[in-house]
Amino acid sequence: MAKLRCPCGGAISDSGDFNRDKAVAVRDVDYSRLLSSADLESRMSASVEAFRSAGEPELHRQVMSAALDVLWSKQIDLFECPACGRIAIETAPGSCRFRFFTPESKDRSIFLVEALDESR
């Protein structure tokens, strides 16, 4: 997804890395399952086999790749509209379909921009 249109008419961009208006989330139940996942365990076992044949750098790459693949398959994107502060929450992982929520307060920047602003 490169650009999302907010109901207020504002454009929400998802281009580039380290987007100040974007966050990702994983449901707690999915995160817990990830930590004890048979799928992850089988991928980790395959990584151990790769270590035995290829050495330590390959093991690290394989383990990280397996864990991230499972995590990325469960995450949803969240965006904050820079124009009005609405929060867009992806309805399912990878769906690129969003529900919008309007802040109760008129203060802009509810949590994404303000919470992640390292200049404070």
Secondary structure, DSSP 8 states (H G I E B T S, - for coil): --EEE-TTS-EEE--SSS-TTEEEE--HHHHHHHHT-HHHHHHHHHHHHHHHHH-HHHHHHHHHHHHHHHHHTT-EEEEE-TTT--EEEESSTT---EEEE--SSS-S--SHHHHH-TT-
